[in-house]
Amino acid sequence: MSPFVSPNLSVLIDADLTATFGTVRQLRQEVLVADITASHEEHDALGAAEITTRFVAAVRSGDRLEEFRLWELAREYDRGQPFGPRLVDELDGLSTPAAA
C-alpha cells in the first residue's frame, strides 16, 4: 500500500479483499459441486427397464406427477435410441386401463 494511505484505510481495503476472495472461492466451490452433481445424474441415467418399472409403480399408486416425469424421461431415452421400439409407446400401453 501507499505510505500516503492511512493504516486504517489499508486495513479496511485488505478486509474487503479478503471477504471478496472468500465469496468468490465459495461461489466457485458451489458451481463445482453443482457440475459434479449434474455429471453424476447424467452418468447414472435410468435405463429403459428402470423407467418402465418405476412407471408401473407410479401408475399403480396413482402418482400422476411421477408418471409424467418418467414419460418425459422415456421421450429423452427415445431420442437417444432412434432404432427399435419406442419406450413411450410401451409406457402408453402400460397406462391404459386394460393393462392394469
N, C-alpha and C positions, 0 to 999 in steps of 0.2 A: 504494500500500500504506500501511498504517497506520504511523505513526512508532514504535508500540509493538511492532511485529513485528520480530524480529531480521533483519538483512540476509541471513543465511544461509538462513533460512526463506523469505524473499522470493524468493531465487534458486531454491530448490527448487520453490516453487509455480510460478514462471514456467517452469521447465524442464518440470514436469509438464503445464502448459497447452500448451506448445509441442509436446510429444510427443503429447498427446491430439489437438490440432488436426491434426497431421501424419497421425495414424492415421485420423481422420475424413476428411481430404482423400483419402487413399489408398483408403479404402473407397468413397467417392463416385465416384472415378475407375474403380474396378473394376466398380461397378454400371453406370456409364455405358458402359463397354466391353462388358459383357455385354448391355445393352439394344441397343447398336448391332449386335452380332453377331446377336442374335435377330431384329432387324428386317431384316438382310441375308438371313438364312435364309428369312424369310417372303417377302421380295421375290423372291429367286432360287429360289422353289419350282419343283420339277420339273413339267414338263407331262406329259401322257399319253404322248406319243411317247418322251420321255426315260425315263420309268418303264418303259415296255414294252421299250425297247432294253436297259436295264440288267437287267431281269428275265430276258430271254432269255439274256444273257451269264452271269447268275448260275446259271440252270438248266443251261446247257452246262458251266459249270465245277464244278457240284455244290455251290455255296455256299448252303447252306440258310438261314443267318442273313441273308444279303443278300436272298434270296428273300422271307423273312418280312418284313423291313424294307420292301421295296418293295411287298409285298402290302398292308401297313398304310398306306403312302403312297397306294396306289390306293384304299383304303377312304376315306381322307380326301378324296381327289380326287372320289370318287363322291358324298360328302356335299355337296360344293360344287357339283356338277353334277347336279341331280336329274332332268334330262330327257336322253334319249338313251341310247345303250348304256352299260352299266356296265363300267368298266375292270377291276374284279375278275373279272367273268365272262370277259373277254378273257384275263387272266393265267391263270386257271384252265384255260382251253382250251390255252394255250401250255405249261402244265406237265405235260400228260398225255403218256404215252409215245408216242401216235400222232402228236403234234405234233413230237416230237423226230425 
